[in-house]
Amino acid sequence: MTGPLEGLRVLDLGTRIAAPFCAGLLGEQGAEVVKIEQPRGGDFMREIGPFVDGYSLFWAVEGRGRKSVTLDLRTAEGQEVFRGLAATADVVVENFRPGTLEQWNIDPSRLGERLVTVRISMFGQDGPYSARPGLDRVGIGYGGLLHLTGYPDRPPVRVGVTISDYLTGVFAAHAAVAALYARDARGGSGAVIDAALYGSVLRILEWTLPAYDRLGTIRSREGNRLANSAPLDNYPTHDGKYVCIVAGSDANFARLCKAMDRLDLLDDARFARLADRAANGDTINAIVSEWTATLDARTVEERCVAHDVPVATAYTSADIFADPHFDARHDLVTVDDPVIGPIRQQAPYPRQVGETPVAPTGAPRLGEHTDEVLSTLLGLSTADVDALRAKGIV
């Protein structure tokens, strides 16, 4: 793919989501991404469903836009090959437990000084918890998000996707680009970026921490509503869907009353100002819910949009595929997967104004590009690669 990072090379040592997603984002901005996988099995994402004829659709998305090279980093010869590849690269992204690269003799101190190394882990490269294992759920737990998600009278609920992995990947990609800029534009050296899964969640907690620091307030679960704003909820519709209406401000509430044909609510002292509506949140939300329940989701949206009320139906995949806005914006692309053929996926994001997203290359077969990469970047002959393969190193 072309883009602002064209000409840069990224080595993706990651497994699962966070590090590969970071590398993939850089790839969608034009960098060449070379994924290093263990010769036996490869990335764990290849084994996670749902499956089409035994092929992981999860991998089809998260493995796209890169080349696959098999290399056993637990061996001295594999480590030597990797150091050679790193000498041709700009960025290395990994998410092993801290200390793993040091054990394999491929930590940043043994690589080039111009290299930007992104080190993603559960708890960071130092601190008393750094050696602990962990996955997404641990990140949202320690980061403070799990406690805030769900309803106050029920147990915490995870976000519907592995959010700490994706957030960390985004923050890490941003930091990598900043480090590359400092290296190239200011004549500096590379950098080592320490990105912890719990840290990305901690960063998006809004006012949660200062409220505890200054007010002693422990923020907790509020469900789909907010204690300081109403009407705001996910309201049921006649056709079994839910629409989110955000009408907490005085202006938006007045517009919603017009959309509902309930101008009488504007004269009700219980709903006169935002603070009044928040204090009577159950009452005003029930009134809105009774209205939406008589209509289908499309009609609710049409009436709200006609009066400039912020509204959204809780979309399913089918809704996304059918909506003309997504089509007009090219938010879905057809990726030519080498195993299952053309498959519709979410497009690279974001894009520059006026550009149409280009579909990434399909997620590679395990080791699909080993010979190509080792011969092109390191000058190894076919006999050299065959010898490594015979030893199980590639």
C-alpha positions, 0 to 999 in steps of 0.5 A: 500500500502507498501512504505517508509511511511508504519506504519504512519497514516494520518487523512484526514480532507480535502475537494475538492483537495489540502488537500486530494491530500496531504494525498493521496500522503502520502498514495501512499508512504505507509501511512495509510490514514483515511478520515474524512467526514461529515455524510451527503453528505461527500466530495464535490468531490463526487458531481463533474462530469463527472459521470458514472451512477451518480458516480463521476469519479473525486472522483474515482481518488482523493478519492482513497487509503484511508478509509472513516469514517463519523464524525460530527466535529461540535458536542462535541461528534464528536470532542471527537472521533476525538481527540481519532483518532488523538492520534493514528495518525502521520499527520492531513491534513485539508483545512478549513478556518483558525480558523475552527479547533479552533471553533471545539476544535480540533486545534493543541493546543488540540492534541498531541505534536508529531502530524504533522498538515498540514493546507492548506488554500487560504491565510495562517493562518495569514495576512490581507487576511487569513479569505477570502474564495477562490479556485484554480482560486484565488490562480493562480490569487494572485500567479501571474500565471494567468497573465502569462498564455495565449496570450499577446493580449487576456485575461488571461487563466487558466491552464487546471487543478486546478494547485494551489490545486495540487501544494499546495498538493505536497509542503505540502506533502513534508513539512510533510515528512520533519517534520516527519523526524525532529520528528523521526530522531532528537527526536523532536516534531511535527509541524504545517505546514502553506500552502497557495494556492497562495504561492505554485504558487508564489514559481514557478514564476521563475525569475518573481519577481527578474526581477521586483525588479532589472529591473522594468520588469513586466513579461506578457503573451507570448503565446506558445513562449518565447521572448528570444528563438526561434524556440519554439512553438506548431506547427500544423500538417497535421493530426490536432494535435500540436507538441511542438518543443524546438530548441532555442539553437544553437545545437538544431537549427542545429539538427532541420535544419537537420530534416527539410532538411533545412541546408540553414537556418544555413547560414542565418544571421537572424538565426545565434545565439540564440539572432538573432533567438529570434529577428526574432522569427516570421520568424523562427517559421513560417518556422518551422510551414510551415514544420510541417503543411505538415506532420502528428504528428508522422512523425514530431516526428520521424524526430526530434527524429532521430536528437535529437531535443526535441519534443512532441505531445500535447497528448490527453487521447487517445494518452496516453492510446495508447502510448507503453512508458506509458505501459512499465513504468506502468504509468496507473493502474487498480483501483478496484472501489467499485462502478463502478468496474475496472477503468484505472487511472494514477499510483502513482508517483513517484516510486523507481527505479526497483519498479512497481507502485501498484494500490491504493484501490478504492475511498471508499463509504461514511462511508465505514470504520467507524465501522472498524476504530472506533472499531480497533483504539478506541476500540468502540463496535458495540453498541457504534458505533450504538449509535453514528450513531443514534445521527447522529454523524457518 
